[in-house]
Amino acid sequence: MAISYDQVIEFLSSISIVAPDQLDCGGCFELFAEFVEAEERGDKLTEPLKAVQNHLRQCPCCAYEYETLVEAIREADKESGA
Ligand SMILES: [Zn+2]
């Protein structure tokens, strides 16, 4: 039994866990501040912010930048006595 290329693609897309990456790193970076704020407040994520979250799962570089930013914000909050 031969499997066609189309069938392979169909199979792969049916099992893929993550949605296709809609953002590049620049676009992701632009939304970082907004994304962090929404996360900290526990807001429901808007579509662009969901794209950021999705990108972070797939891009170790941005995930690292994001963690650094979150740390910095938490430190700043501590210092302001919040
Ligand atoms: Zn990235």
PDB file of the backbone (N, CA, C, O) and the ligand in Angstrom, with CONECT records:
HET     ZN  A 101       1
ATOM      1  N   MET A   1       0.840  -1.198   0.000  1.00  0.00           N
ATOM      2  CA  MET A   1       0.000   0.000   0.000  1.00  0.00           C
ATOM      3  C   MET A   1       0.878   1.253   0.000  1.00  0.00           C
ATOM      4  O   MET A   1       1.715   1.451   0.881  1.00  0.00           O
ATOM      5  N   ALA A   2       0.664   2.069  -0.991  1.00  0.00           N
ATOM      6  CA  ALA A   2       1.460   3.289  -1.096  1.00  0.00           C
ATOM      7  C   ALA A   2       0.746   4.463  -0.430  1.00  0.00           C
ATOM      8  O   ALA A   2      -0.472   4.617  -0.521  1.00  0.00           O
ATOM      9  N   ILE A   3       1.522   5.252   0.217  1.00  0.00           N
ATOM     10  CA  ILE A   3       0.961   6.441   0.849  1.00  0.00           C
ATOM     11  C   ILE A   3       1.409   7.662   0.064  1.00  0.00           C
ATOM     12  O   ILE A   3       2.598   7.851  -0.194  1.00  0.00           O
ATOM     13  N   SER A   4       0.449   8.480  -0.306  1.00  0.00           N
ATOM     14  CA  SER A   4       0.798   9.648  -1.101  1.00  0.00           C
ATOM     15  C   SER A   4       1.321  10.768  -0.206  1.00  0.00           C
ATOM     16  O   SER A   4       1.095  10.782   1.004  1.00  0.00           O
ATOM     17  N   TYR A   5       2.011  11.687  -0.826  1.00  0.00           N
ATOM     18  CA  TYR A   5       2.540  12.853  -0.124  1.00  0.00           C
ATOM     19  C   TYR A   5       1.404  13.615   0.564  1.00  0.00           C
ATOM     20  O   TYR A   5       1.535  14.051   1.707  1.00  0.00           O
ATOM     21  N   ASP A   6       0.285  13.766  -0.158  1.00  0.00           N
ATOM     22  CA  ASP A   6      -0.858  14.479   0.416  1.00  0.00           C
ATOM     23  C   ASP A   6      -1.369  13.818   1.695  1.00  0.00           C
ATOM     24  O   ASP A   6      -1.745  14.494   2.653  1.00  0.00           O
ATOM     25  N   GLN A   7      -1.375  12.493   1.690  1.00  0.00           N
ATOM     26  CA  GLN A   7      -1.851  11.776   2.876  1.00  0.00           C
ATOM     27  C   GLN A   7      -0.918  12.002   4.062  1.00  0.00           C
ATOM     28  O   GLN A   7      -1.360  12.133   5.203  1.00  0.00           O
ATOM     29  N   VAL A   8       0.372  12.044   3.773  1.00  0.00           N
ATOM     30  CA  VAL A   8       1.344  12.302   4.843  1.00  0.00           C
ATOM     31  C   VAL A   8       1.108  13.680   5.446  1.00  0.00           C
ATOM     32  O   VAL A   8       1.080  13.835   6.667  1.00  0.00           O
ATOM     33  N   ILE A   9       0.941  14.671   4.592  1.00  0.00           N
ATOM     34  CA  ILE A   9       0.712  16.041   5.071  1.00  0.00           C
ATOM     35  C   ILE A   9      -0.575  16.104   5.890  1.00  0.00           C
ATOM     36  O   ILE A   9      -0.622  16.729   6.950  1.00  0.00           O
ATOM     37  N   GLU A  10      -1.605  15.454   5.386  1.00  0.00           N
ATOM     38  CA  GLU A  10      -2.886  15.454   6.085  1.00  0.00           C
ATOM     39  C   GLU A  10      -2.739  14.822   7.475  1.00  0.00           C
ATOM     40  O   GLU A  10      -3.270  15.326   8.464  1.00  0.00           O
ATOM     41  N   PHE A  11      -2.010  13.714   7.519  1.00  0.00           N
ATOM     42  CA  PHE A  11      -1.789  13.018   8.784  1.00  0.00           C
ATOM     43  C   PHE A  11      -1.010  13.908   9.759  1.00  0.00           C
ATOM     44  O   PHE A  11      -1.373  14.038  10.928  1.00  0.00           O
ATOM     45  N   LEU A  12       0.049  14.505   9.263  1.00  0.00           N
ATOM     46  CA  LEU A  12       0.875  15.353  10.122  1.00  0.00           C
ATOM     47  C   LEU A  12       0.080  16.539  10.663  1.00  0.00           C
ATOM     48  O   LEU A  12       0.218  16.893  11.834  1.00  0.00           O
ATOM     49  N   SER A  13      -0.754  17.158   9.819  1.00  0.00           N
ATOM     50  CA  SER A  13      -1.493  18.314  10.317  1.00  0.00           C
ATOM     51  C   SER A  13      -2.589  17.892  11.282  1.00  0.00           C
ATOM     52  O   SER A  13      -2.995  18.678  12.138  1.00  0.00           O
ATOM     53  N   SER A  14      -3.074  16.664  11.154  1.00  0.00           N
ATOM     54  CA  SER A  14      -4.112  16.213  12.084  1.00  0.00           C
ATOM     55  C   SER A  14      -3.555  15.905  13.471  1.00  0.00           C
ATOM     56  O   SER A  14      -4.286  15.973  14.459  1.00  0.00           O
ATOM     57  N   ILE A  15      -2.281  15.572  13.554  1.00  0.00           N
ATOM     58  CA  ILE A  15      -1.707  15.273  14.866  1.00  0.00           C
ATOM     59  C   ILE A  15      -0.913  16.428  15.471  1.00  0.00           C
ATOM     60  O   ILE A  15      -0.446  16.344  16.606  1.00  0.00           O
ATOM     61  N   SER A  16      -0.764  17.513  14.695  1.00  0.00           N
ATOM     62  CA  SER A  16       0.075  18.595  15.222  1.00  0.00           C
ATOM     63  C   SER A  16      -0.571  19.218  16.453  1.00  0.00           C
ATOM     64  O   SER A  16      -1.775  19.475  16.477  1.00  0.00           O
ATOM     65  N   ILE A  17       0.246  19.453  17.469  1.00  0.00           N
ATOM     66  CA  ILE A  17      -0.244  19.937  18.757  1.00  0.00           C
ATOM     67  C   ILE A  17      -0.400  21.449  18.726  1.00  0.00           C
ATOM     68  O   ILE A  17      -1.340  22.002  19.297  1.00  0.00           O
ATOM     69  N   VAL A  18       0.517  22.099  18.062  1.00  0.00           N
ATOM     70  CA  VAL A  18       0.507  23.551  18.049  1.00  0.00           C
ATOM     71  C   VAL A  18      -0.003  24.069  16.715  1.00  0.00           C
ATOM     72  O   VAL A  18       0.188  23.444  15.672  1.00  0.00           O
ATOM     73  N   ALA A  19      -0.648  25.210  16.768  1.00  0.00           N
ATOM     74  CA  ALA A  19      -1.106  25.866  15.558  1.00  0.00           C
ATOM     75  C   ALA A  19       0.101  26.413  14.805  1.00  0.00           C
ATOM     76  O   ALA A  19       1.161  26.618  15.396  1.00  0.00           O
ATOM     77  N   PRO A  20      -0.055  26.649  13.503  1.00  0.00           N
ATOM     78  CA  PRO A  20       1.070  27.222  12.764  1.00  0.00           C
ATOM     79  C   PRO A  20       1.484  28.562  13.350  1.00  0.00           C
ATOM     80  O   PRO A  20       0.651  29.338  13.817  1.00  0.00           O
ATOM     81  N   ASP A  21       2.763  28.813  13.317  1.00  0.00           N
ATOM     82  CA  ASP A  21       3.305  30.036  13.886  1.00  0.00           C
ATOM     83  C   ASP A  21       2.933  31.228  12.997  1.00  0.00           C
ATOM     84  O   ASP A  21       3.338  31.303  11.837  1.00  0.00           O
ATOM     85  N   GLN A  22       2.145  32.166  13.571  1.00  0.00           N
ATOM     86  CA  GLN A  22       1.669  33.290  12.755  1.00  0.00           C
ATOM     87  C   GLN A  22       2.538  34.525  12.916  1.00  0.00           C
ATOM     88  O   GLN A  22       2.384  35.499  12.178  1.00  0.00           O
ATOM     89  N   LEU A  23       3.438  34.488  13.867  1.00  0.00           N
ATOM     90  CA  LEU A  23       4.225  35.674  14.168  1.00  0.00           C
ATOM     91  C   LEU A  23       5.699  35.434  13.873  1.00  0.00           C
ATOM     92  O   LEU A  23       6.207  34.322  14.021  1.00  0.00           O
ATOM     93  N   ASP A  24       6.378  36.504  13.451  1.00  0.00           N
ATOM     94  CA  ASP A  24       7.834  36.401  13.445  1.00  0.00           C
ATOM     95  C   ASP A  24       8.341  37.023  14.748  1.00  0.00           C
ATOM     96  O   ASP A  24       7.555  37.561  15.527  1.00  0.00           O
ATOM     97  N   CYS A  25       9.623  36.952  14.977  1.00  0.00           N
ATOM     98  CA  CYS A  25      10.164  37.385  16.263  1.00  0.00           C
ATOM     99  C   CYS A  25       9.942  38.882  16.504  1.00  0.00           C
ATOM    100  O   CYS A  25       9.693  39.300  17.635  1.00  0.00           O
ATOM    101  N   GLY A  26      10.031  39.682  15.445  1.00  0.00           N
ATOM    102  CA  GLY A  26       9.812  41.117  15.589  1.00  0.00           C
ATOM    103  C   GLY A  26       8.397  41.419  16.040  1.00  0.00           C
ATOM    104  O   GLY A  26       8.186  42.213  16.957  1.00  0.00           O
ATOM    105  N   GLY A  27       7.426  40.785  15.393  1.00  0.00           N
ATOM    106  CA  GLY A  27       6.026  40.993  15.732  1.00  0.00           C
ATOM    107  C   GLY A  27       5.727  40.517  17.140  1.00  0.00           C
ATOM    108  O   GLY A  27       4.945  41.128  17.869  1.00  0.00           O
ATOM    109  N   CYS A  28       6.365  39.417  17.509  1.00  0.00           N
ATOM    110  CA  CYS A  28       6.195  38.862  18.843  1.00  0.00           C
ATOM    111  C   CYS A  28       6.723  39.847  19.882  1.00  0.00           C
ATOM    112  O   CYS A  28       6.076  40.109  20.896  1.00  0.00           O
ATOM    113  N   PHE A  29       7.896  40.380  19.613  1.00  0.00           N
ATOM    114  CA  PHE A  29       8.544  41.296  20.544  1.00  0.00           C
ATOM    115  C   PHE A  29       7.701  42.546  20.770  1.00  0.00           C
ATOM    116  O   PHE A  29       7.621  43.056  21.888  1.00  0.00           O
ATOM    117  N   GLU A  30       7.072  43.037  19.698  1.00  0.00           N
ATOM    118  CA  GLU A  30       6.243  44.241  19.804  1.00  0.00           C
ATOM    119  C   GLU A  30       5.071  44.048  20.755  1.00  0.00           C
ATOM    120  O   GLU A  30       4.607  45.006  21.373  1.00  0.00           O
ATOM    121  N   LEU A  31       4.592  42.815  20.875  1.00  0.00           N
ATOM    122  CA  LEU A  31       3.414  42.547  21.706  1.00  0.00           C
ATOM    123  C   LEU A  31       3.764  42.034  23.101  1.00  0.00           C
ATOM    124  O   LEU A  31       2.882  41.765  23.916  1.00  0.00           O
ATOM    125  N   PHE A  32       5.060  41.903  23.360  1.00  0.00           N
ATOM    126  CA  PHE A  32       5.512  41.351  24.644  1.00  0.00           C
ATOM    127  C   PHE A  32       4.892  42.064  25.844  1.00  0.00           C
ATOM    128  O   PHE A  32       4.324  41.420  26.726  1.00  0.00           O
ATOM    129  N   ALA A  33       5.000  43.402  25.877  1.00  0.00           N
ATOM    130  CA  ALA A  33       4.554  44.171  27.038  1.00  0.00           C
ATOM    131  C   ALA A  33       3.068  43.926  27.287  1.00  0.00           C
ATOM    132  O   ALA A  33       2.633  43.707  28.418  1.00  0.00           O
ATOM    133  N   GLU A  34       2.307  43.969  26.200  1.00  0.00           N
ATOM    134  CA  GLU A  34       0.870  43.752  26.288  1.00  0.00           C
ATOM    135  C   GLU A  34       0.563  42.339  26.784  1.00  0.00           C
ATOM    136  O   GLU A  34      -0.333  42.126  27.601  1.00  0.00           O
ATOM    137  N   PHE A  35       1.327  41.388  26.268  1.00  0.00           N
ATOM    138  CA  PHE A  35       1.135  39.989  26.637  1.00  0.00           C
ATOM    139  C   PHE A  35       1.433  39.759  28.121  1.00  0.00           C
ATOM    140  O   PHE A  35       0.670  39.097  28.823  1.00  0.00           O
ATOM    141  N   VAL A  36       2.545  40.312  28.580  1.00  0.00           N
ATOM    142  CA  VAL A  36       2.933  40.153  29.986  1.00  0.00           C
ATOM    143  C   VAL A  36       1.867  40.760  30.894  1.00  0.00           C
ATOM    144  O   VAL A  36       1.494  40.168  31.907  1.00  0.00           O
ATOM    145  N   GLU A  37       1.381  41.938  30.526  1.00  0.00           N
ATOM    146  CA  GLU A  37       0.358  42.616  31.313  1.00  0.00           C
ATOM    147  C   GLU A  37      -0.910  41.765  31.420  1.00  0.00           C
ATOM    148  O   GLU A  37      -1.477  41.603  32.501  1.00  0.00           O
ATOM    149  N   ALA A  38      -1.338  41.232  30.287  1.00  0.00           N
ATOM    150  CA  ALA A  38      -2.543  40.394  30.266  1.00  0.00           C
ATOM    151  C   ALA A  38      -2.348  39.151  31.131  1.00  0.00           C
ATOM    152  O   ALA A  38      -3.253  38.742  31.858  1.00  0.00           O
ATOM    153  N   GLU A  39      -1.161  38.557  31.046  1.00  0.00           N
ATOM    154  CA  GLU A  39      -0.851  37.365  31.845  1.00  0.00           C
ATOM    155  C   GLU A  39      -0.880  37.690  33.334  1.00  0.00           C
ATOM    156  O   GLU A  39      -1.453  36.948  34.131  1.00  0.00           O
ATOM    157  N   GLU A  40      -0.257  38.803  33.698  1.00  0.00           N
ATOM    158  CA  GLU A  40      -0.166  39.188  35.100  1.00  0.00           C
ATOM    159  C   GLU A  40      -1.541  39.488  35.679  1.00  0.00           C
ATOM    160  O   GLU A  40      -1.817  39.179  36.839  1.00  0.00           O
ATOM    161  N   ARG A  41      -2.402  40.093  34.863  1.00  0.00           N
ATOM    162  CA  ARG A  41      -3.748  40.432  35.328  1.00  0.00           C
ATOM    163  C   ARG A  41      -4.704  39.250  35.225  1.00  0.00           C
ATOM    164  O   ARG A  41      -5.813  39.288  35.759  1.00  0.00           O
ATOM    165  N   GLY A  42      -4.265  38.201  34.535  1.00  0.00           N
ATOM    166  CA  GLY A  42      -5.137  37.048  34.328  1.00  0.00           C
ATOM    167  C   GLY A  42      -6.235  37.323  33.323  1.00  0.00           C
ATOM    168  O   GLY A  42      -7.290  36.688  33.345  1.00  0.00           O
ATOM    169  N   ASP A  43      -5.975  38.291  32.428  1.00  0.00           N
ATOM    170  CA  ASP A  43      -6.957  38.608  31.388  1.00  0.00           C
ATOM    171  C   ASP A  43      -7.083  37.477  30.378  1.00  0.00           C
ATOM    172  O   ASP A  43      -6.174  36.666  30.199  1.00  0.00           O
ATOM    173  N   LYS A  44      -8.231  37.450  29.728  1.00  0.00           N
ATOM    174  CA  LYS A  44      -8.418  36.531  28.613  1.00  0.00           C
ATOM    175  C   LYS A  44      -7.551  37.033  27.457  1.00  0.00           C
ATOM    176  O   LYS A  44      -7.549  38.227  27.158  1.00  0.00           O
ATOM    177  N   LEU A  45      -6.825  36.138  26.814  1.00  0.00           N
ATOM    178  CA  LEU A  45      -5.920  36.568  25.752  1.00  0.00           C
ATOM    179  C   LEU A  45      -6.684  36.877  24.469  1.00  0.00           C
ATOM    180  O   LEU A  45      -7.547  36.111  24.039  1.00  0.00           O
ATOM    181  N   THR A  46      -6.350  38.010  23.873  1.00  0.00           N
ATOM    182  CA  THR A  46      -6.919  38.361  22.573  1.00  0.00           C
ATOM    183  C   THR A  46      -6.214  37.545  21.494  1.00  0.00           C
ATOM    184  O   THR A  46      -5.198  36.903  21.760  1.00  0.00           O
ATOM    185  N   GLU A  47      -6.750  37.572  20.289  1.00  0.00           N
ATOM    186  CA  GLU A  47      -6.152  36.784  19.194  1.00  0.00           C
ATOM    187  C   GLU A  47      -4.672  37.101  18.968  1.00  0.00           C
ATOM    188  O   GLU A  47      -3.864  36.178  18.864  1.00  0.00           O
ATOM    189  N   PRO A  48      -4.292  38.393  18.888  1.00  0.00           N
ATOM    190  CA  PRO A  48      -2.858  38.681  18.699  1.00  0.00           C
ATOM    191  C   PRO A  48      -2.009  38.144  19.850  1.00  0.00           C
ATOM    192  O   PRO A  48      -0.882  37.695  19.637  1.00  0.00           O
ATOM    193  N   LEU A  49      -2.546  38.189  21.064  1.00  0.00           N
ATOM    194  CA  LEU A  49      -1.776  37.706  22.214  1.00  0.00           C
ATOM    195  C   LEU A  49      -1.687  36.179  22.226  1.00  0.00           C
ATOM    196  O   LEU A  49      -0.704  35.608  22.697  1.00  0.00           O
ATOM    197  N   LYS A  50      -2.721  35.533  21.705  1.00  0.00           N
ATOM    198  CA  LYS A  50      -2.648  34.078  21.562  1.00  0.00           C
ATOM    199  C   LYS A  50      -1.551  33.697  20.575  1.00  0.00           C
ATOM    200  O   LYS A  50      -0.872  32.684  20.739  1.00  0.00           O
ATOM    201  N   ALA A  51      -1.391  34.518  19.557  1.00  0.00           N
ATOM    202  CA  ALA A  51      -0.326  34.282  18.579  1.00  0.00           C
ATOM    203  C   ALA A  51       1.044  34.428  19.240  1.00  0.00           C
ATOM    204  O   ALA A  51       1.981  33.700  18.914  1.00  0.00           O
ATOM    205  N   VAL A  52       1.147  35.378  20.171  1.00  0.00           N
ATOM    206  CA  VAL A  52       2.397  35.544  20.922  1.00  0.00           C
ATOM    207  C   VAL A  52       2.671  34.283  21.743  1.00  0.00           C
ATOM    208  O   VAL A  52       3.778  33.746  21.728  1.00  0.00           O
ATOM    209  N   GLN A  53       1.649  33.825  22.454  1.00  0.00           N
ATOM    210  CA  GLN A  53       1.797  32.631  23.292  1.00  0.00           C
ATOM    211  C   GLN A  53       2.226  31.433  22.437  1.00  0.00           C
ATOM    212  O   GLN A  53       3.095  30.648  22.817  1.00  0.00           O
ATOM    213  N   ASN A  54       1.597  31.326  21.292  1.00  0.00           N
ATOM    214  CA  ASN A  54       1.917  30.246  20.378  1.00  0.00           C
ATOM    215  C   ASN A  54       3.363  30.342  19.874  1.00  0.00           C
ATOM    216  O   ASN A  54       4.067  29.338  19.763  1.00  0.00           O
ATOM    217  N   HIS A  55       3.781  31.564  19.576  1.00  0.00           N
ATOM    218  CA  HIS A  55       5.150  31.776  19.110  1.00  0.00           C
ATOM    219  C   HIS A  55       6.159  31.423  20.206  1.00  0.00           C
ATOM    220  O   HIS A  55       7.206  30.837  19.931  1.00  0.00           O
ATOM    221  N   LEU A  56       5.835  31.783  21.437  1.00  0.00           N
ATOM    222  CA  LEU A  56       6.750  31.509  22.552  1.00  0.00           C
ATOM    223  C   LEU A  56       6.985  30.017  22.734  1.00  0.00           C
ATOM    224  O   LEU A  56       8.066  29.596  23.144  1.00  0.00           O
ATOM    225  N   ARG A  57       5.960  29.216  22.424  1.00  0.00           N
ATOM    226  CA  ARG A  57       6.106  27.764  22.554  1.00  0.00           C
ATOM    227  C   ARG A  57       7.039  27.195  21.504  1.00  0.00           C
ATOM    228  O   ARG A  57       7.605  26.116  21.677  1.00  0.00           O
ATOM    229  N   GLN A  58       7.194  27.931  20.414  1.00  0.00           N
ATOM    230  CA  GLN A  58       7.945  27.396  19.284  1.00  0.00           C
ATOM    231  C   GLN A  58       9.282  28.075  19.081  1.00  0.00           C
ATOM    232  O   GLN A  58      10.099  27.619  18.280  1.00  0.00           O
ATOM    233  N   CYS A  59       9.512  29.164  19.801  1.00  0.00           N
ATOM    234  CA  CYS A  59      10.727  29.947  19.575  1.00  0.00           C
ATOM    235  C   CYS A  59      11.488  30.112  20.887  1.00  0.00           C
ATOM    236  O   CYS A  59      11.135  30.971  21.695  1.00  0.00           O
ATOM    237  N   PRO A  60      12.521  29.311  21.114  1.00  0.00           N
ATOM    238  CA  PRO A  60      13.284  29.378  22.372  1.00  0.00           C
ATOM    239  C   PRO A  60      13.884  30.754  22.602  1.00  0.00           C
ATOM    240  O   PRO A  60      14.024  31.196  23.742  1.00  0.00           O
ATOM    241  N   CYS A  61      14.232  31.420  21.528  1.00  0.00           N
ATOM    242  CA  CYS A  61      14.836  32.748  21.627  1.00  0.00           C
ATOM    243  C   CYS A  61      13.864  33.738  22.253  1.00  0.00           C
ATOM    244  O   CYS A  61      14.227  34.459  23.183  1.00  0.00           O
ATOM    245  N   CYS A  62      12.628  33.781  21.752  1.00  0.00           N
ATOM    246  CA  CYS A  62      11.620  34.690  22.296  1.00  0.00           C
ATOM    247  C   CYS A  62      11.171  34.227  23.681  1.00  0.00           C
ATOM    248  O   CYS A  62      10.866  35.057  24.538  1.00  0.00           O
ATOM    249  N   ALA A  63      11.127  32.934  23.907  1.00  0.00           N
ATOM    250  CA  ALA A  63      10.738  32.417  25.215  1.00  0.00           C
ATOM    251  C   ALA A  63      11.730  32.910  26.276  1.00  0.00           C
ATOM    252  O   ALA A  63      11.349  33.257  27.394  1.00  0.00           O
ATOM    253  N   TYR A  64      12.995  32.929  25.899  1.00  0.00           N
ATOM    254  CA  TYR A  64      14.028  33.416  26.811  1.00  0.00           C
ATOM    255  C   TYR A  64      13.853  34.907  27.076  1.00  0.00           C
ATOM    256  O   TYR A  64      13.914  35.352  28.222  1.00  0.00           O
ATOM    257  N   GLU A  65      13.635  35.675  26.014  1.00  0.00           N
ATOM    258  CA  GLU A  65      13.410  37.120  26.148  1.00  0.00           C
ATOM    259  C   GLU A  65      12.203  37.385  27.040  1.00  0.00           C
ATOM    260  O   GLU A  65      12.219  38.282  27.883  1.00  0.00           O
ATOM    261  N   TYR A  66      11.174  36.598  26.842  1.00  0.00           N
ATOM    262  CA  TYR A  66       9.941  36.760  27.603  1.00  0.00           C
ATOM    263  C   TYR A  66      10.195  36.526  29.091  1.00  0.00           C
ATOM    264  O   TYR A  66       9.751  37.311  29.929  1.00  0.00           O
ATOM    265  N   GLU A  67      10.905  35.455  29.417  1.00  0.00           N
ATOM    266  CA  GLU A  67      11.201  35.155  30.818  1.00  0.00           C
ATOM    267  C   GLU A  67      12.010  36.265  31.472  1.00  0.00           C
ATOM    268  O   GLU A  67      11.769  36.644  32.619  1.00  0.00           O
ATOM    269  N   THR A  68      12.980  36.779  30.712  1.00  0.00           N
ATOM    270  CA  THR A  68      13.800  37.878  31.219  1.00  0.00           C
ATOM    271  C   THR A  68      12.935  39.092  31.539  1.00  0.00           C
ATOM    272  O   THR A  68      13.107  39.743  32.570  1.00  0.00           O
ATOM    273  N   LEU A  69      12.003  39.382  30.636  1.00  0.00           N
ATOM    274  CA  LEU A  69      11.119  40.529  30.814  1.00  0.00           C
ATOM    275  C   LEU A  69      10.217  40.342  32.037  1.00  0.00           C
ATOM    276  O   LEU A  69      10.040  41.269  32.828  1.00  0.00           O
ATOM    277  N   VAL A  70       9.659  39.162  32.186  1.00  0.00           N
ATOM    278  CA  VAL A  70       8.788  38.879  33.334  1.00  0.00           C
ATOM    279  C   VAL A  70       9.554  39.055  34.641  1.00  0.00           C
ATOM    280  O   VAL A  70       9.048  39.647  35.594  1.00  0.00           O
ATOM    281  N   GLU A  71      10.777  38.536  34.673  1.00  0.00           N
ATOM    282  CA  GLU A  71      11.632  38.682  35.857  1.00  0.00           C
ATOM    283  C   GLU A  71      11.853  40.155  36.183  1.00  0.00           C
ATOM    284  O   GLU A  71      11.738  40.571  37.336  1.00  0.00           O
ATOM    285  N   ALA A  72      12.170  40.931  35.163  1.00  0.00           N
ATOM    286  CA  ALA A  72      12.455  42.356  35.341  1.00  0.00           C
ATOM    287  C   ALA A  72      11.231  43.074  35.888  1.00  0.00           C
ATOM    288  O   ALA A  72      11.346  43.929  36.766  1.00  0.00           O
ATOM    289  N   ILE A  73      10.061  42.725  35.369  1.00  0.00           N
ATOM    290  CA  ILE A  73       8.825  43.367  35.826  1.00  0.00           C
ATOM    291  C   ILE A  73       8.533  42.992  37.277  1.00  0.00           C
ATOM    292  O   ILE A  73       8.117  43.836  38.069  1.00  0.00           O
ATOM    293  N   ARG A  74       8.752  41.732  37.619  1.00  0.00           N
ATOM    294  CA  ARG A  74       8.513  41.301  39.008  1.00  0.00           C
ATOM    295  C   ARG A  74       9.457  42.024  39.961  1.00  0.00           C
ATOM    296  O   ARG A  74       9.054  42.441  41.047  1.00  0.00           O
ATOM    297  N   GLU A  75      10.712  42.168  39.552  1.00  0.00           N
ATOM    298  CA  GLU A  75      11.698  42.883  40.376  1.00  0.00           C
ATOM    299  C   GLU A  75      11.271  44.325  40.575  1.00  0.00           C
ATOM    300  O   GLU A  75      11.346  44.859  41.682  1.00  0.00           O
ATOM    301  N   ALA A  76      10.819  44.956  39.483  1.00  0.00           N
ATOM    302  CA  ALA A  76      10.402  46.368  39.547  1.00  0.00           C
ATOM    303  C   ALA A  76       9.220  46.519  40.489  1.00  0.00           C
ATOM    304  O   ALA A  76       9.153  47.483  41.252  1.00  0.00           O
ATOM    305  N   ASP A  77       8.286  45.573  40.444  1.00  0.00           N
ATOM    306  CA  ASP A  77       7.116  45.597  41.333  1.00  0.00           C
ATOM    307  C   ASP A  77       7.544  45.511  42.788  1.00  0.00           C
ATOM    308  O   ASP A  77       7.010  46.213  43.647  1.00  0.00           O
ATOM    309  N   LYS A  78       8.514  44.644  43.055  1.00  0.00           N
ATOM    310  CA  LYS A  78       9.002  44.448  44.415  1.00  0.00           C
ATOM    311  C   LYS A  78       9.590  45.747  44.941  1.00  0.00           C
ATOM    312  O   LYS A  78       9.330  46.159  46.072  1.00  0.00           O
ATOM    313  N   GLU A  79      10.404  46.390  44.078  1.00  0.00           N
ATOM    314  CA  GLU A  79      11.079  47.603  44.486  1.00  0.00           C
ATOM    315  C   GLU A  79      10.116  48.748  44.718  1.00  0.00           C
ATOM    316  O   GLU A  79      10.364  49.609  45.563  1.00  0.00           O
ATOM    317  N   SER A  80       9.018  48.768  43.977  1.00  0.00           N
ATOM    318  CA  SER A  80       8.042  49.834  44.158  1.00  0.00           C
ATOM    319  C   SER A  80       7.164  49.573  45.383  1.00  0.00           C
ATOM    320  O   SER A  80       6.303  50.386  45.717  1.00  0.00           O
ATOM    321  N   GLY A  81       7.382  48.446  46.047  1.00  0.00           N
ATOM    322  CA  GLY A  81       6.695  48.149  47.287  1.00  0.00           C
ATOM    323  C   GLY A  81       5.285  47.627  47.094  1.00  0.00           C
ATOM    324  O   GLY A  81       4.464  47.702  48.008  1.00  0.00           O
ATOM    325  N   ALA A  82       4.996  47.097  45.905  1.00  0.00           N
ATOM    326  CA  ALA A  82       3.642  46.596  45.619  1.00  0.00           C
ATOM    327  C   ALA A  82       3.400  45.256  46.309  1.00  0.00           C
ATOM    328  O   ALA A  82       2.317  44.683  46.182  1.00  0.00           O
TER     329      ALA A  82
HETATM  330 ZN    ZN A 101      10.790  34.362  18.149  1.00  0.00          ZN2+
END
